[in-house]
Amino acid sequence: MTHVVTTFLKHRGAVLLTRRAADADTDPGRWDGLSAPSAGGSAAAATEARSLVREATGNPEVPLASAGEPVTVSRDDEERTHHPFCFEAPGRDLTNLPGVADTEWVAPTDIVDRETVPGLWEAYQQVAPSPETIAADTAHGSAALSIRALEVLRDRAAVVDDWDALAEVAADLQAAQPSMAVLANRVNRVMNGAEQSPAAVHDRAIEEVDAALDADAAAAATAADRLAGPIATLSWSGTVKDALLELDAPVTVGEARPNREGIKLAEALADSGVDVTVTTDAALASVLSREAFGAVLVGADTILPTGDVVNKAGTRGLALAAEAADIPVYVVTARDKVSKDDTFHPEAGPATEVYDGEAELQVANPQFDLTPGDLIEGVLTEDGLLDQRGIELVAAQHRSNAEWHTAASTTSH
């Protein structure tokens, strides 16, 4: 049996495919990811995968997106075991690809129709997102998970021709993270315009990934253009991070217990040269009362049609402290985070994140809280400042896009 480490570089929803040279010893002229013979075993394969990515990009810090279970395929009485990995590349610059005749950045579903090394599609499926991995993900924000949901739709639509099965996948994605309106809205937009065609879902999902990434970047640019530092914030938000990097002002970050997602934000900003101070959530109110801040800037998991904001637990307390200190609070987000209805889905994390002792006591570990809209100075989006009337209009658009559910239900019966 041959062991191979097979690595996928991903950027903006596309993956890097490499075509082997015509004189390659194995699989000449076939398409592949980044691959090399492997010693086998998860530890060795992980080291080999990172070495491949470092050699190809010149960057030793490309983050790992996912590691899949080994998958074995057979061809001509020969077994090949892929050890698959996926890395989230910050760009598409490549430095060193020995033995490669050509490269292309393509939708992963292109693998299905190309002449590839045996098992490449099966290897990709091991590292591709799924409703289950999205449901279990506590490390990424709602914008990032909405992109992964669109990738799931794209991938499934390429290999199924049954609309009802695809509709079930879409419903599973929305149920995976019910508090994240952006995920539901982006899935609904793809499904609503597809006229019950899996091929149309595939193409629309690819377009929606690009549009979603552009919207998040534009919202961050809006915030950077309108705000002045110093800035206080809480927890992790990719859109907040991008806004603060562009603003380049001093930042105070609340760590966001119990999982301390704010540390991830603080480190990302500090690594880019931003002046960052980390503090505890409990100390934020005191810090705001003593020091001068231009604004509080937070992300959002959901904005209700009322203007109330669902975000990481602690956001409401931060907004109340900012009001007491006469510091304006802004939310930066894409319009797709406006919910179609007023439903708030409170979610609780594991009790052991807060207390793992032996005393008989109850633990409250809410993941999100609800901040009243009257504590928010404005919502900064890809289209500029969104006022209450604008929020209501966006919510109506999202309700319209959700009508595919009714059509699907009628058709299935």
N, C-alpha and C positions, 0 to 999 in steps of 0.2 A: 504494500500500500504506500502511495506517495502522499506526503503531507505538504500542504501549501498554505502560507499565510496570504490571505486575499483581503486587500484593504481598499476601501472606497473613500475617496475625498469628495466631500459635498460642499457646494456653495450655492446659495440662493435656489435651493431645491434641485439643482442639477448635480450629477456626479461625473467624475473624470473617468473616461474610458481610454485605454491605451491599446494600440494595435501592435502586436508583436512583429518584429522584423521578419522578412521573407526567409531569411536563413537561420531563424531560431531553431534550436534543437528540438523543442516541443511546441506543438500548436502554432506553426509558422503562419503569419498573416491573420491570426485570429484576435478578436478584441478581448480585453481583460481589464481588470482594475490595476492597482499596484500590487504585484505579487512576487513571491520568492519562495524557494523551498524552505520548509520549516522543520525544526527538530521535533515538533509535536509537543503537546502539553500547553496549558493555558498561559503559564508564566512566560515560557519561551516565545510563544506566538505573540503575546502582547509586546514584548521587547522588540521582536522582529518587525511587527507592524509599525511601531513608532519609528524605528530606524528607516523603514521605507518612506514614511511621510517626511521625515527630516531630510533625507537625501533628495526627495522630489521637490520639496518646497524651500529648503534652506532654513526652515523655521523649526526649532526644537520644541516650541510651545503650542503647536496646533492642538486644540482640545479634542479629546475623544468624545464622540457622540454616543456610540454604542458598541458593545462587543457581543457577538452572537455565538450560539452553540455551534460546534463543528458539524459540518454536513458532508456526507460521503456520497459520491456519485460513481457510477461504473461506465466504462467505455472500452470496448474491445478487450474485455476480460481484465481490464486494469482498473483498480479502485483508486480514487483520488479524494482525499479529505481536505476540504477547505476549512481554515480557521479564520472566520470573517470579522472584520473590524470596520467601523465607519468614523471618520474624523471630520470635524466642521471647519473647513478651511476659511480663513479670513479674506482670501482673494483667490485669483486664478493664475498667479505667476508661478511658473515652474522653472527649476534650475537644472536638474540632472536626472535624466531618464534613460539609463543605458539599455540598449537592446530594443528600444521603442521606435517604431517607424512613423507613428502618427498618434495624435491625441485629439479628443473631442470632449467638451462638456455638454452633456445631454440629459434629458429626463431619464431616470433609471429604467423606465418602461421601454426605452429603446433597446435594452438588452434582449428583450423577448424576440425582436425581429432581426437581430444581428447574428453573424457567425462568430460565436464566442468560444472561449475555452470551456470545456465541459463543466457544468454546475455553477456558472457565474450567476444566473438568475436565482438559483436556490441559495447561493451564498448571500446575495443581496437581501433576500427575504428574511434571513436571520438577523440582519441589523436594521431592517426597515422599521419605522414606527407602526404601531397597531393600536386599536382601541384600548387594549389591555395595558400597554406601556404608557399611553397617555393618561389613563386613569391612575396609574401608580406613580406618576411623575410629580414629585414635590420640589424639584430643583429648579424648574423653569417657570417663567411667567406665562401669563395667558396668551400674550401675542406669539411667543415662540411655540406654544402648544397648538395654537390655531394653525400655524404653518404646518406642523406635523400632521394635524388632522387633514389638511388639504392634500398632503403627500399620501396619506392612506387612501383617500378617495381616488386620487390619480392612479395609484398602483393597482387598486382593486378593479377599477374601471377598465384597465388594460387587459385583464385576464378573465372577466366575466361578461356574459351577454344577457344577463337576466336583471331587469330593472328592479324587481322586488328584492333580490339579494343585495343589490347596491343600496337601495333605500334602507335596508336593515343595517348595513354598515354605517350609513350616515346617521341613523338614529342612535346606534351604539356609540358613535363618536360624541354626539351631543350629550348622551347620558354619562359619558366618562368623566366630564368635568362640568356638572350642571350649573355651577356658579359663574362660569366664564362665558359671558354673552358673546364675546368676540369669536369664540370657536363656533358657537351655534350660528351666528350671523354669516360667517364666511362659508360654512357648509351649506346653509340655506341658499345663499346667493348662487352657488354653483349648481345645486340641485334644481332650484326654481327655474333656471334658464336653460336647462338641458333637454327639455321636451322628452323626458323619459328615455333618453339615449345614453347608454354607457360611454360610447365614443365621444359624445358631447361633454359628458362629465369629465372625462380624461382631459380633453383640451381646455375646458373652462378652469379646471383645477390648476393646470400649469399657469394659465394667465393670472389666476387669482393669487397664486404664490407671489408672483412678481409685483402685482398691484398692492398686496398686503405689505410686503417689505418696503415698497416705496412710500406707502402711507405712514408707516411707523417712522421712517426716516424724516419725512416731511413734518410730522408732528413734533419730533425732537427739534428740528430746525426752527419751527415756530416758537417753541419755548425759549430756545437760546437767543432768538432775536428780540423777544419781548421782555425778558427778565434781566435783573441785575443782582449780583451777589452781594454778600455771601448768601448761600443757600442751605437750608436744612431739609433733610429728607429721611425716609424710613424704608428699610427692607430693600429688596432687589426689584428693579424694573429695567429691562433693556432699553426702553425708550427714555427713561429718566437718565440712564447712564450716557446715552448718546447726546442728550441735551446738555448734560453737565460737562461732557468732554468738549463740546463746541463752545459752551459759555466760558469755560476755563476760569472759574471764580472759586474762592474757598468754599468748601462743603463740609457740613457736619452731618454724619450719618448715624441714625439710630440702628442698633444692631439687629433688632427684630427677633426677640426671643419667641419661642425656645430654639428654633432652628438656626437663628442668627444669619438670615439671608443678607442682612445689611453688610456683613463682613465681606461677602463676595463683591458687592458694589464698591465698598471702600477700597478693596485691594485693586479692583479694575481701574478705578480712578487714580489711585496712587501710582500704579504701574505706568500710567500715562502722564505723570508729572503734576497732577492736580493736588493742591493743598487740601488734605483730608483730615478731619478729626472724627474718630469713632466714639460714641458714647452709649450708655445703656438707655433702653426705652424709658425707664423710670426717671432718668435725669434730663430728658429732653425738655420738659416743661420749664425746669429751672434754667437750663442753658438759654432757652428762648427769652426768658425774662431778664437775663443779665447781659446778653450780647446782642449786637446789632446784626440783623439779617434783612436782606432785600426781599426774600420770599421764602415760603415753604413750597417745595415742589414734590409731588408724589405721582405715582402711576395709578392705575385703576384696573381691577379685574372686571368690573361692570359699572356702568353709569345707568341708573334707572331713569325712566321717562320723567320722573319728578325732579331730577337733578341730584338726587342723593347718590353717594359714591360708595360702592363696595370695594374694599381694598384690604390689604394685610391688617390683621388685628393690631391695634395701636394707632392707626391712622386717625380715628375719631379723637382720641386723646391728644394727639399732636395738633389737630385742627383747633380744638378747644384752647389749647395752650397758646397757639398762634393768635387766636382772636383776642385773648386776654393781653397779649403783648403787642397788639395792633400790627401784626405781620400778615400780609396777604397770603392766602393759600391757593395754589394753582394745581390743577390736574393736567398732566400731559398724556395724551392718548390718541389713538386713531378713532375716527367716528364709529368704527365697527364695534367698539366696546359699549356703545349705547344699547341697552336692552330693549326688546320689543314690548316688554311688560314690566310691572312693578314687583315681580317675584324676587325675593331675596332668599338665597339658599345658604343658610348658616351651616358651616362644616366644622367638625371637631377633629383635631389631631389626636394621636395616641396619648393616653394619660401618662404613660411613662416618659414622654418628652418633658413633662413638668415635674412629676414626682414618681420615683421608683422605690420608695421606702416601704416599710411594712405596716405603717399605721393604717387603721381603717378610716379613710377619708375619701371624699369625692373630689374629683379634679375637673376643672373647667379649662379646656384648651381650644378656644375658638380659633379658627384659621383666618377668618375675615370679620370685619365689623362694618357698620353702616354709618357713614358720615353725612349729616344733613346738608343738603345743597346750599342752605343759607350760610354755611361756614366756608363755602368755596367762592373765591373771587372770580374764577373763570376756568373753563375747560379749553385747553390749547390743543388743536387738532391739525391735521394736514391742510385743512381749509381755513385756518386761522382760529380766532376766538369764537367758541360756540356758546351762545346764550340759551336761556331756557326755551325760547320758542324754537331755536334751532335744534335743541335736543329732542323736543317733541316731534319735529318733522322727521328727523333721522329715525326715531323709534317707529314712526308710521311706515317708513320705507322698509324697515326690517320686518315688521308684521306682514307686509305684502309679500316679501321674499319667503316667508315661512308657509305660504299657502300651498307649496308643493306637497306638504304632509297630507293635506286634505285630498288632493288629487290622487296621491299614491294610495291612500286608504280606499278611495272610491274604486280605483282600478283593480285593486287586489280582491275586492269583494264583488 
